[in-house]
Amino acid sequence: MSEKITLADQIYADIKKEITNKQLVSGEKINIKELARKYGVSDTPVKQALQRLAEEKLVVNTPNKGMSVRTLTPHELNDTFDIRLMMDSFFIKDIITTLNYNNTLRQQLLENMEKQKHFISCNDSTMDAEGFFQLDLEFHMLYLTASGNQKAVEVLKDLQPFTFSAGTYFNQPHYRDCECVEEHQAILDAALAADPEGLRKAIETHISNSRRAFQLIFKVNQMV
C-alpha cells in the first residue's frame, strides 16, 4: 500500500521543481502568504514544505528577512569540490580494505552502477534528472561509507544540495552524465582491484572534470 501524498508533500515537490528549473532563482525571496494563496491552503502545509527544503539546504531562513532560495557562489562551488577531493582521497586505503571484505557494501555499489548505466542507455527513460542526481549521490555516499567515517558521509550529504539549488546539476548535458558514469566505474574498478594509485587518479579525474563542467554551467547561468 503506497503512502498517502499530503498537501505539504505536493507543495514541497512543486517548489523543489521550480528551484531546479530556475522558475525560482538563487537568492529569490519566498513569500509564504503568496504560496498559500497560490495553492489555496493555509500557511501550515507551506511552512512544512519549506521546512523540508530548509533541512535539505535548498532554501534558507534568514532572521528578519524570511525564506529565500539558497545562493551558491563560485567561491563556494570551488570549496565544495576541494572538500570532496580531500575526503575521497584521504580515505583511499580504508575504502579499498572495506570493499574487498564487505560483500554487502560492494554489492550495493555494483547495483548502483548498473542503475546508472541503465539510465544513460535509455533515451526514453522515465527517470528524470533528479533521479540520476540521487543515484550519483548514493554512489558517493556508499563510497565514503566504506571509509568507516560517519562524519565524512554527513559532510557529503550537506554539500550536495548546494549544487542542486544552483541548478547546475540539472543543466548538465547528457554526454557529461555518460562521462560521470564512466568515471564512477573507473573509481569502483580501482577500489575493487586494490589499486590505491589508480583509485587516486580516478578520483582526481572525476572531481576535476565535474568541477570544470559545473563552473562553466554556473558561469553561463549568471550571464543569461
N, C-alpha and C positions, 0 to 999 in steps of 0.2 A: 504494500500500500504506500503510495507516494505521499510526501509531506505536503500539507496544505500551504499554498503560497499566500502570505499575508500582504496587506497594503504596504507595510514597511518594506517587505521583500521586493515588491514590484517597483516601488519608488527608488529603492537602493539600486536596483538593476538599471532603471531608466537613467538616473543621474550618472552612474558609472559609465554607461554607454555614451552619454553626452560629453563626458570628460575625454573619453578615448577618441571620439570622432571630432573633437575640438569645437563642439557646439558651446561647451563651457571651456574657456581657455584658462591657462595658468594665471593665477592671481585674481581671477574674476570672483566678485563677491556673490555669495549665495544667500538669497532672501527667503527665509523660512515661510513668511506670510504669503509671498507670491507663489511659492511652490504649493502651499496648502490650497490656495485658490485654484491653481492650475489643475491639481488632481481632485479637487472637490472633497477634501478631507480636513480633519482638524490638524493642528500643529504637531500632535503627538507622533503619528507614523512618519512624518517628515523628519522630525528630530531623531527618531530611532534609526531611520535610514542614514542620516548624516553622521550619526554616532558610529555606525559600522564603517562608513567611508573614512572617518577620522582615525579609527583604530587601524585601518589599512594604510593610513597616511596619504590618502588621495585628496583629502581636504584637511584644512587646519582651522582651529578655533582660536582666534586672537582676542585677548581681553579688550573690551571696549570697541572692538571692530567687527566681531561676529565671524561667521564661517566664510571661507574662500577656497578656491581650488589651489591645491599645492603647487607652488612655483619651484621649478628646478633651474638652477643657474648653470652656465658652462663650467664654472669652477667646481660646483658640487657634483656635476656629472663626472668630471675627471677624478675627483676624490673617491667617488663610488667605485670606479674601475681600479683605482690604486689599491683600495682596501680589498676588493675581490681578488686581485692578483696576489697580494700579500698572504691572504688566508689560504687560497688554493695551493700556493707554493709551499707555505710553511709546514703544512701537514702531510706532505707527499709520502714520507716513509710510513707514517701511521696508516694512511689511507691504503697504500699498497698492501700492507700486512693484513688489515681488516678484510679487504675484498678478496684476499686469497685464502681466507678460512671461514668467513661468514657467508654461508650459502644463501641465506635469506636476502641480505642486502645486495649481494651480487646479482641474484635473480631479479630483484626489483629494478635494478639499473638496466639489466638486459631487456626486461619487459618495457621499461620506459623508452629505450632506444627503438624498439620495434614500433611503438606507438608514434614516435617522432617520424620514423621512416614512412609509416602509413600515411601520416598527414601530408608530407611533402609529395607523395606519389599520387595523391588523389586530387586532381584539378577541381572536381566537383564535391570535395569533402564537405560534409555538414559541420565539421569543426571550424569555428571561427578563430580569429586571431587571438582572442582571449584564451581559447582552449590550448593553442600552441604555446602561448605565454606560460600557462600553468604547467605544461609538460617541461618547458625549459627550466622553470623554477624548481620543479620536482627533481629534475636531473641534478642540478647543482646542490640542492638540499641533501639528496641522497649521498652525493659525493662527499660533502662536508660531514654528514652524519658518520661516515666511515672514519673520520678523524677521532671520534670519541669526544669531541669538544662541543657540548651543547650550546655554549655561548656563541661560538662561530656560526652555528646554524641559525640562532636567533638574530645575529647581526645581519646575515644574508637576507633573512626574511624581512627585516626592517629596511634594507637597502633597495630591494626590487621595486616597490611601489613608486619610487622617485622617477624611474624611467617610464613606468606605466603612466603616471599622471602627466608627464610632459608630452605624451602621445608619440614618443619616439619609437617605441616597440611596434606600434600598430601601423606606422608608416614604413616599416622595414620591407623592402621588396622581397618577392618570393625567392629569388635566387640567393639572397642572403640567408633566408630561412634554410635553404638547402645546404649552404656552406656551414651554417651553425650545426646542423645535424652531422655533417662530415667531421667537423671539429670535435663535437661531443664523442663521436665514435673513436676518434684518434686518442682522446683522453682516456676513455674506458679501455681501449685496446692496450695502451701503455701500462695502465694500472694493473690489468689482469696478467700482463706479461712480466710484471715485477721489474719494470724498466724506469727507474727514477729520472734519469736524464731525458728519456723520451717523453715521460709524463710532464716534466717541467717545460720542455719545448712545446708540447701540445697545448698546455695551459697558456703559456705566453702568447702563442699564435692566436688562440681563441679570444683572449682578453684584448689583445692589440687590434684584431680585426673588428671586434664588437665595439670597442671604443671609437675607432675611426668611423664606422658606419653611423653610430649614434651621434657623434659630433657633427657630421655632415647633415644628418636629418634635422638635428636641433638647430643648426645654423640657418638652414633653408627655412625652417618653420618660423624663425624670428624675422625673416625678410618678407613673408607673404601675409 
